[in-house]
Amino acid sequence: MKQLFYTLSLVLVLGTLSAQTDTKVLFIGIDGVRSDGLDQAYTPNMDTLMTEGTFTFSSWHLRTTVSGPSWSAMLTGVWEEKHGVTNNNYTNPNWTEYPYFVTRAKEFRPDIKAVQITSWDPMSSQVYNDGWNQKVVLGEDDDCVAAGVSLLQNDPDLDVLFVHIDDVDATGHANGFNPTYPTYINAIEYADVQVGQLMTALKSRPNFNNESWIVMLTTDHGGIGNGHGGVTREEREIWWIGWSNLGALPKQELVVDLGSLNPLDYIFPNPNDFNDAPLLVDIAVTAIDHLLPNVNPDTVSRWDLDGKSWLNKTTGVNNITVNVTGGSVFPNPTNGTFTLSMQNVKHDVSYRLFDLDSRAITSGSVPFATDKVDVQLDLRKEAAGVYLLEVTHNGISMVNRIVKN
């Protein structure tokens, strides 16, 4: 009798899911677009998607800001401690336990047809267990977009399409990741033209009005100077846009109030401090949530996802507060004595003051008692120069640069 009940239940679940197989995802990834660059560029196609959907100029990348780990986090929904990719060579990945979102969705909808198109080969050749039915690698962005347009127009069975646009990143490396540089802005504006081509093709599908699409657009990282991979806000703060044709994503801008965030918090950010903010890892989880209308990704514990879904999620107020236990140092520069002050403390705090030759000056710890910590420190016996103050809270370390006059 138990076996019969199980069989009937499985048929009912599969039957319900099969009735929902018109949920589809178009994922457009544009490499190396700084948030302030997108904000300043003339991008009428992406502006329309923002007006009609959910978007933010303040999503956060909390780990290594190079393409391999960044796209891996975005497409798996977990940070690199889990997916294992920390460089562009994709060394030591853990795709078995933490695969791409398409593989997750196929656990419940094995009939999903998914295609990836990119001009950056490592994203294809160095990844397995990714769920793509077809992986296409082409030489130029225009070729990738043209292939995506053709699929959208001519393949009624297509459920997931990922198109990677790379030239903005290449322009940043060649000429500088800076919104004041015309070449960088021009590259972003041309990417917007390509987004328009893909959106036109999507809306021209014969059965478009009977299909439930979400379109996710985002970038993998920002940039500073001629590169990326560091910890600056220009590299960590990214953007994303979510649009739907049948109302799955509400019309709203997610504006992050950084609260006590300061540049020191970009060095070793604690994901727990960003729980409510838009994150790089949210993209995959939102896609899974849409593809599986009857499955809540948060309840599938074996997936162990780090991101969250923004599907059908209205913030009520569009201002999201991020309380970061950053710590400020004042006065800095100092004539000798200074104060380390921390807010929103939730654990013991330890500190270590040393010079540029790693010579220890003092160290200590403050047991957790209240949410505010003030520590008085003294450099009066030390020579003028630069010193470093390492502060550790909840396993996350931050380094403060102290200048003594």
N, C-alpha and C positions, 0 to 999 in steps of 0.2 A: 504493500500500500504506500509506504514511504517512497519507493522508487517511482511509482505511478504519479504521485504528487509532484515529485521533483521534475519529471518529464513534462507534465502539463505546465508547471510553472515556467520552465525553460522555454517552452513553445510560446507561452504568453509574452514573456519578456522579449524574445527574439521577434515575435510578431509585432510588438509595439515599436521596437527599434526600427524594423524594416519599413514601418509606415513613416518613419521620420528621416529616411535617407536622402531627403532633399536638402539637408543642412550641409552647407559647403563653405570653404575657406579660400580666399585669395590672400596670400601673404607676400607683400612686396618689401624686400629688405634693401635699403639704400645705404651703402657702406660709408662711414666716416663723415656723417653730417652733424655738425655741432648744432645744438638747440638755438643758439643766438643767430647762427647762419641761416637756418630755416625760417626763423622769425623775421629776418630782415630781407630775405630774397622774395622776388615776385613769383609766387607759386599758386596761381589761381585754381589749379586742379586740386591740390592738397588743401587749399583754403576752403574749398567747397565741402570736402570730406570732413574737415574740422567743424564747419558750421552745422553740418547735418549729423554729426556723431559725437563720440567721446574722444577727447584728445588732451595731451599735456605736453608742455615744454620742459617739465621737470620730473622725468622718470630717472631712476637711479641705477647705475652700474656699480656694483659693490665689490668687484673682483678685478682680475687682470684685463686691462683695456687694450688687448690686441685681438685680432679677428677670430682666431681659432677658438679660444675659450669663450669669446663673446657670443659668436653665433651658436656655439654649443650650449651655452646657458639659455639663450633665447629659444632654441628649438627643443630643448629637453625639459625646461621648466625647473632646473636645479642649478646650483652654483658649482664651481669647479671642484670643490671638495668631494663632490659626488660623481660628476661626469668625468673627472680626471684630466681634462684637457687644459693645459696651462701655457701652450705656445702654438705657433702656427704650423708646427710639424705634427701636431696631434699625437704626441707621444703618450703612451700609457693611458689610453681612454678606457672608460668603463661603460661601454655601450650596452653590455649585457644587462646590467642592473638598472641603468639609466638611459634608455633609448630616446629617440626623437618622439615628438608628440604624435606623429602619425602611427607609429607602432603601438603606442598606448591606445589610441582610438580604435585600432584594428582588433584589439582584444575583444571589443564589443561589436564592432562593425567590420568584419574581415573583408567585406566586399568594397570597401573604400578604394577609389582610384585616385592615386596621388602622384604628382609629377614635380620634380625639382629642376629648375633651369638656372645655371650659373656660369659665369666666365672665370671663376676662381676654382681651379681644379681640386685643391685639398678638401674643400667642403664636400666634394663628391667622392674622390678616391680614398680619402682617409677615414671615411665614416661608414659603419655597417650597422645593422639592426635599426635602420632609420625609417623603414616602412614605405619608402618610395617605390612605386611600380616602375618608374622610369626616372633615370638621372641623366640630364642632358648638360653637357659642357660645351660651350661655344666661345669663340674668340673675342667677341665684342659685345658690349651692353646692348647696342641696337639689335644685334642678332638674337640676344636673349629675349628682348621685349617682343620682337617680331614672332618668335616661336611661341611666346606666351599668348600673344594676340590670336595666333592661329588656333591654338588649343582651346581658348575660351570660345572662339566663334564656331568651332567645328566638332568639338567633342562633347556630346550631351551627357556622357557618363562621368565626366571629370568632377571630382569632389574636392580635391585639394590641389592648389597650384602655388608653388613658391618660386618667385622670380627674384634673383639677386642682381642688383645694379651696383657696379664697382667703381665707376669713373670718378665719383666725387672724392673718394679716398685717394685714388691715384693723383688727382689734382692737388689735394692737400699735401701729399708727400712731395710733389714736384714744386709747388709754388707757395705752400703754407696753408695751414688750417686756420684761417682768419676771416671773419665776415667783412673786414675792411678791404680785402683783396678782391678785385673784380673777377679774377679767374676762378676763385673758389665759389663766389656767388653765382657766376655763370654756370658752373657745373651743377650746382643745386637746382637752378632754374631749368636746365635741360632735363634733369631727372624728373622734374615736375611735368614736363612735356611727355616723357615716357609713361609716367603714371596716368596721364590723361589718355594715352593710347590704350593702355590696359583697361581702364575704366570704361571707355567707349566700347571696347570689345566685349567686356563683361555684360554691359547693359543691352548689347545687341543679340545676346543668346536667345534663340527662339522661345525657350521656356523660362526665361529669366523671372517673369512675374510669379511663377509657381515654385521658384527655388528660393531657399532662405540662405542668403550669402552674408558673411561678415568679411570685411576687408581690413586686414591689419597692415599698417605701414610703420616702419621704425628703422632705426639705425643701430649698429653694433657698439659704437663708441664715438666720442668726439675726437678732438685733436688739439695740439698746441705746438707752435713752431712748425716744423716739417714732419712731426711724428705723433705717436700716441703709444700707450703702454704704461703711462705713469699714473699718478694719483690726484692730479689737479681736477678742479671742478670742470674745467673745459673738456676734460677727457671723460669724466664720470657722469656728468649730467647729460642725459639724452632726452629723446622725445618719442612719442608714439601716437598714432591716430587709429581709432577703431570706428568703422562705418558699417552699417547694415542696411539692407533694402527693406526689411520687414520689421524694423524696430527693436532688434535684439540688443543694440547698444544705444543707450539714451543720449540725448543731446546735452553735453556738458563739457566744461573745461575743468580739469583737475589741477588746481593751483596749490603747490606745496609751500606751506609756511615753514621755513627752515628753522625757526625758533632759535635755539642756541648753537646751531651749526656754524662752525668756523673752519678755515682751511685745514686745521690740524685733523679734523674729523674725516677728511678724504683719504688719509694715509692708511688707516686700518679700520674701515667702517664696520660696525656691528650690525648685521642684518636685522637683529631684533629691534634696533632703534628705528627701523624703516618699515615696520610691519604694515602700516596703513598707507604708505606712499606707493605711487606707481613704480614698478621695478622692471628691469630687463626680463626677469624670469616669469613675469605675469603673462607674456604674450602666448607662450605654449599652452598654459593652463586655460586661458580664455578660448583658444582654438579648440582644445579638447572639450571644454564645456559646451561649445556650440555644436560640435560634431556628434556629441552624445547627449541628446536632450534629457534622457532618463537616468543619467549617471552624474552624480556630484563628484568631481575630481577630488575634493577634500576628504571624501569618505573612503576612498580607495587607499588604504594605509600602505599597501605594498609598493605603491608608486613613490611615496616619500617625496612629494613635490615641495619645492620651496616657494613657488609663485602662487598667485591667487587669480581668480577669474574676475573680470570686470563686466561680464555678461549680465544684462538686466540689473546692473548695480548702480543705483542713484545715490550719490553721497549725501543728498539733502542740502548740504552746503558744499560748495565746490572748493572750499579751502581745507586742506589736509595738513595737520600739524605733525611735524617730526620732532620728537624730543630726543636730542642726542646728548649723551653724557660726555660732552667734548672736553670741557675744561678750558679756562682762560688763565693767562698769566699776566700779572700787572704789578708794578709798572714794568714795561719792557719796551725799550732798554731800561736798565736799572743801574743805580749807583752802588748796589750791594744787596739789599734785602728786597724780596719780592714775594708775592702770594700766588699759590696755585689754588684756583677756585673752581669747583665742579658742582653742577646742578643735576637733578634727576638720577642721583646715585642709587643703585639697587644692589650693589655687592661691595665686598672689601676693595679698597683702593691701595695700590702700592706704587712707589715712585723711586726713581734713581737719577741722581744728578751727576753728570760726568763731563769731562772736557773733550775736545776733538781728538785727543790721543787715547780716549777710552779710560782715562784715569778717574777712578771713583772719587767723588767729593762727599756725597752723603746719600743715604737711602733710607727708606722706611715704609711703613704700611699703616693704614687707617682702617680698623674694623668697621664694618657696616653698622651704623646706628641710626643715621638720619639720611634724607635724600640730598643733603648739602654738605660739602667738605671744603674746608679752607685750611691750607697748610702754609706756614711761614717758612721761607727758605733764605739762606744767607750765603752770599758770595763775596762778602767784604774782605776776606783774607786772600781772595784769588785775584790774579792779574786781570786787567781789562782784556776783553776778547769775547769769543762766542762759546757758549756752553749748551749742552743738550740735557733736557729733562724728559725722561721716559716715564709715562704714566700708564699703568695697567689696570683695567676694570673689566671684570667678567671675561677674562681671557683675551681681551683685545688691548693691544698696546698702541700708544700714540706718542710721538716724539715732538717736543716743543723746542724751538730754537730760542735761546736766551742770549741777549747781548748785554754785557756789562761795560759801562762807560769807564 
